[in-house]
């Protein structure tokens, strides 16, 4: 046990595979451990680096392992696959994680704290509720259309018109169909209340978090995006500069370059898709304000730049470019502890 310097773990539900190597990279141990035995084994192991894939439960296990004094490194599965030799199995996966962790230029995923994980869980649940509400509304509109009743699209139209349709005895709806639609209406009301409850929780988080308050100084960014940015960036120590964070969430172009010829493609779309979507929506709102000329939210330089991009490349690419700029500004604000105006001038 004294010569172990790196332990890689292939996470699973119950049976984990560990691969241990010494300082020369020679394998010392490769065996299975039950989930109940994993922390006991690591508690008796010398303090070393523990590497895992960034997957389901990895942040929980990372925090538990870090509490034992080990250095935890999470690796995106996309970067582990090239190092796997032979067929896919637990032993080869654990060895591949070990080989990837030994690379000096490997990129690692930042370990989230419990609070950051809770905030992201809140976002995931709220997003799921919104999707379920949209699906239920589409189902209700389809059922009404099957009975010759067509209503406008959008949640407000359904919430406003559906009670009147259910109470109208002259529209030809059968008793069974009314019962079905009433149950769907009750389900929609329950979903709306849950979404409102999560919105209230987010507002409470904003009040309690100074970082979120400062992030909301950025034009276009509201409570949803501010809390998500704060949970993803943290104190910004994981990113050397703002552009690194923009690349981390997939808002920079992909490259296909060779022989000194640089070819830039569409954005990479890596990282947190939900956060990337929120930033694009924020950029769309900010750009609309700039184009309409109602006010100058960015203070001149960024506005001139984004208008030039829109003139050269079109509105949609300008929106994505502005979303990347917002990500860079947000990362600069949290890493340097500066205001929006100082971070915007630096980016």
N, C-alpha and C positions, 0 to 999 in steps of 0.2 A: 504493500500500500504506500510505502514511503516514496517510491519512484514515480508515482502517477502525477502527471502535470496537466493532463487534459482528459476530461470525461465527456463523451458525446452520448446523448440519449435519444433514441427513437421513440417518441411519445405514442401512446395508444390509450385504450380505455382501461385495461387491466394489466396486461403483460407488456413491460417496457424492455427494450434491448439497450444495454449499455456497452460502450466500447472505450477502453481506457488505454492511453499511451503514455510513454515516458518522455523525457525532455529530448530524446533523439528521434521521437516519432515512432518508436517500436511498440507494437501492441503488447500490453501487459494482461489485459482481461477483455473478454467479449462474452457476455452471458445475459440471460433473461432475469428480470426482477419483477415481482408482483408490485402493484402500486402501493400496497401497505408496507413494503420493504424498502422502497426507493429512498425515502428521506432518512431512514435508519442507516442505510448503507452510506449515504453522502455525509451524514453526521460523523461517521467514523473515518471517512476518507480525509487525507491531508487537504488543506486549502489549495484549490487549483481552479482552472477555468472549466466551466461546464457549458457545453454547446448543445443547442436544441434547434429544431426547425420552428419557425414562427407559424404556428397552426393553432387549432382549437385547444384550449387549456394551457398553451405555452406560457402566457403571461402569469397565470396562477402558479404554475410550477416554477417559473423564473423567480417570482417573488419569494416563494418558499425556499428555494435553493439559495438565493442571495442572503436570506436571513441566517443561514448557516455559515456565512463567511466566504462563500465561493464567489468567483467572478462569473457572471452569467452572460452568454452571448447567444442571441437569437439570429438565425439565418433564414432568409426567405427560401422556400422550397425550390424556387426557380434557379437559385444559385447552387443548390445541393445536387440536383440531378446530374450535371456533367461529371461529378466525381464518383458516381456509383459504378462499380465494376461488377459485371455479371448481371444475373437476373435480379428483379426487385424482390427482396425479402428483408426481414427485420435486421438481420446481421449485416447485410450489404448496405442498408440504409444508414445504420449507425456508423459504419466505417466511412461512408460518404460524408456524413455530417462532420466527422472528425477531420477528414482530409480538407474539407472546405474551411473549417475553422482555423486550420494551420496556415492558410494562405495569408501572406502579409497584406495583400491589397483587398481582402474580402470586405464586403459591406454588410453591416449588421443592422438589425431592427432594434429600435429603442425599446427598452423594457418599460411598460406602462405601470404607473402606480395604481393602487386600488381605486382611488378617486377618479383617475383618468379612465380606467376601465368601466367604472360605474356610469360616467357621463356618456361614454360611447355606447354602452348598453342601453341607456335611456334613448339615445338617438336611434338606435336600431329598432327598438320596440315602437317608438313613435312613427318611424318610417313604415314599419309593417302595418300599423294601424291605419295610416293614410292610404296605403295600397289596398288594404282590405275594404276601407270605405269606398274607394274608387270602384273596386270590383263589385261591391254591393249595389252601388248606384247604377252601374252599367247593367247589372242583372235586373234591377227594378225597371229600368227604361225598356229593356228587351221584353220583359213580361207584359208591360203596358202596351208596347207596340204590337204584341201578338193578339191583343184584345182591342186593337184599333185606336189606342190612345197614345199620342206622341207628345212628349214634353221636351223642353229645351235641355241642352247639355249643361253640365255643371252642378255642383252640390247644392247651391242655393235654390235652383229651380226645383230640385227634387224635394228638399225640405219644405219649401213653400207650397208647392202644388199637390204633393202626395196626400196630405190629410184631407183636402177638399175632394180629391178624386175618390178616396175611400168612403167618404160620407155621401157622395152623390149616388142616389139609388137609380138614376136614369141613364147611367153610362153603360149598362149591359154587363157589368162584371158579375161573375157567378159568386156564390157564397164561398166556395172553396178558394177561388182566386183572391177574394177579399181577405180571407184568413191568411193566405200566403203573404200577401203584400203587407198586411198589418204586422206580421212577424218580422219581415224585412225592415219595415219602418222602425220598429222598436230596436232592432239591431243597429240601425243607422244612428238612432238617438244615443244609444249606449256608446258607440264608437266615437261620436262627437264629444261626449262628456269625457271619455278617456283622453282624447287628443287635447282637450282644453286643460285637463289635469296635468298632463305632461308639459304643456306650454307654461302653466303656472310654476311648475318645478324649475323649468329653465330660467324663468324670470327671477326666481329666488337665488339660483346659482349665480346669476349676473350680479345681484346685489351683494353677494358674499365674496365675490372674486374681483380683485382690482385689475387683474390682467384682462378679464373679459370686458370690463368697463372701458379700458384703454383701447381694446380692439374694436369696440363699437364706435370709436372716433373715425374709423376708416369709412369713407362713403360707400354705401351699399350694403355694409355688413350689419346684420341684426343679431338677435339673441341666439338663433340656431347656429349660424356660422361662427359667431364669437366663441361659444362654448366648445364647439367642435375643434376649432383652431387651437384653443388653449389646451385641450386634452391631447391633441396630436403633437404640438410643438413642445409643450412643457416649458422649460427655461431656455430652450434653444441651443443647449450645449451639444446636442447630437448633430447639429448642422453647422458646417464651417461658414456658410453664407446663405443669404436668402435664396439664391438660385438653386442651392442644394435641396432646400425644402420643396421648391417648385418642381424639381426633378423627382423628388421622393413621392409626390402625389400625382405624377404623370402629366404635368402641364408644360413640358418642354418637348421640342421636336425629336423624333427618332432620327438616327443617322444611318445612311448606307453609303459610306465613303471608302474610296480605295485609290491608291496611286496619286494622292494629292488632290483628288477631285472630291469635293464635299457635296453630298446630296442630302438635304433635309426633307424628311417626310412629315406625316401628321404627328400629333402629340402621342407620347408613349402610352398614356392611359394606365400607368402603373399605380400602385398604392391604393389609398382609400378612395373608392369610387364615390361614396356618399359625400365626402368633403369636397372632392373635385366638382361634383354637381352643384353643391351649394355655392362654391366660389364662382362658377360660371353664371349662376343666377344673380349673384351679387354684382358681377361685372356687367351683366345685361342691364340691370337697374341703373347702375352708375353711368353707363354709356348713354342710356336714354335721357338721363338728366343733362348730360353734357351736350348731346345733340339738340335737345330742345332749347338749350341756352337759358334755362331758368336761373341757374346759379353755377358757381365755379367751385365744386366740392374739393378738387385736388390742388387748386392754387396755381394753375397755369401750365407748368412744364409737362406734367403727365397728360393733361388734357390735349395739349398740342401734339404730343407724341401719339396718343391713341387715335386722334382724328387723322393724322398722317397715315397711320397703319390702316385705318378704315378706308381711306381714299385709295391706297395702293392695293390692298388685299381684300377688301370687302368687310361688311359688318360682322359676319360670323367669326372670321379669323381675328378681327379686332377685339371681339368679346373674349375669346380664349386668351389672347395676348394680355388683355387687361386683367383677367383672372389670375394669370401667372404673376403679374405685377402686384396684385393684391396679396398673393401668397408670400412674395418676397418682402413686402412691406410689413406684413404681420409677423414674419419670422424675425425681421430686424428689430421690431418693437419689443418682442418678448426676450430676445437674446441680449439686447443692449439696455433694456429698461427705459427706452426713450418714448417721446410722444409721436403722434402720427406725422406731424409736419417735419420733424427731424428725420424720421425713418424714410419718409417719402423723398426727401431731398437726397438722402444717401443712396436710394435705389433708383 
